[in-house]
Amino acid sequence: MEAEVIESNILLPQHLSFKRVQVSEKYPKGQARGRHWKHLKQILQGENYQTCSPDDPTYVNIETPPSKYPSKKFCDITGCEARYIDPRTNLRYANTDVFKRIRMLPNEYVQRYLTLRNAAVVLK
């Protein structure tokens, strides 16, 4: 600090509100910087399965019923969520650009896309 400020006994705040706080000031050495998330492996190791009865739900044996909602359909070309199905090829598509591409594909490529989805159909 300057000599005049020290001599005049003006008290300045330690932290000025308009200055950006450095991370090293915010978290001194040795302190956590935020929330630490446990991985599934750490959670599984932390649970004591020997004391649990087989009927108790754990991360290993938890079962869920089937979803109430229909499964999402994805575009066979782009992988985006597909709203439409081409009636001629049965390929799913997301937008008109992909539809134009699908219509230009030869039948052998269409068959390959359908086999990837396990929906192989013999096209005429």
N, C-alpha and C positions, 0 to 999 in steps of 0.2 A: 504494500500500500504506500501511497505517497505520504511524505512527512507531514504536510499540512493536515491531512485527515487524521493522522495518529495524534498530532498535537492538539487538535480541537476536540478530542474525545467524542467524536461522532460515532455512534454505533451503527454499523451496517449489518443487515441481515446476512446470515450465512448462505442462504439460498435465494437467489433472485428469481421471481416467478416467470420472467420472460426468458430465462436461460434454459437451455435443454439439459436435462439431468443425464449424466453419463451412467452407463450400465454399471461401471465399477463403483460409483458412489451409491447407486441404488441397492446393489447387492454386494456387500463386502465379501472378501474371499472366504470360501467355505460355506456360504449360504446358498440355498437352492434358488434357482432363477425362475422357477415356476412349478407348475404341477407336473409330477413325474407319473407317467402311465406305466402300468405293469403289462408285460406281454402275457399271452395266454400260457406260455410255458412256465412263467414265474408264478402265475395264479395256481396252476395245476400242482406245482411243487409245494406251494404253501398250504394247500389243503391236505388234511390228514385223512386219507381214504380208509385206513384200517379201522378207525373208530366209527365210521359212518355205516349205517345199515344199508343193504342193497336197494331198499325202496326210497331212500332219501334222494332228492334231485341234486346232482352235481354237474360240473361242466362236462363230465365224460358221458353220463348216461341220460342227459336231458333230451326229451323227445317233444316234438310239437305237432299239433294236428296240421292237416293240409291248409293252405291259405284259402281265405274266403274270396279273395280277389282273383280274377283270371291272370294267367301268366302273361308277361309282356312279350310282345312280338318285336323282333329286331330285323332291320333291313339286311338282306342277304349280301348286298354289295358293300355298303358303307359301315354297317354295324350300329347305325343310329336307330332310334325307336321308329318302327314302321307302322304307318296307319293304313297302308293300302296293300292290296295283293293284285298282281297282274293275272287276269283270268286266263290268258293264253298259256303262260309259263308256270303259274303258281308261285312265282318268286315274290317275296315281300320287298316293298320299296318305301322310301321315306319321302321323296319329293319327285317333281316332274323331271328333273335332270336325270335322276337315276332311272326313271321309267323309260326315258329315251334311250339310255344306255342298254337297258334290259332288252328292249325291242331290237337293238342292233346286234345282240349276242347270237352266235351260232348255237344250234341245238345241243351240240356236245358240251359247250360251256354251261348252258342252262342245266343240263343233267348233272354236271359236276357240282354246281352250287346246290342243287337239290339233294344230292347224296351227302354233302357236308352237313345238311340239316336233317338227314335221315328221312327225307320225304321224296325219295326217288320215284318218279312217275314217268312212264314211257310216253313221250310226246309224239304226236302224229304230224 
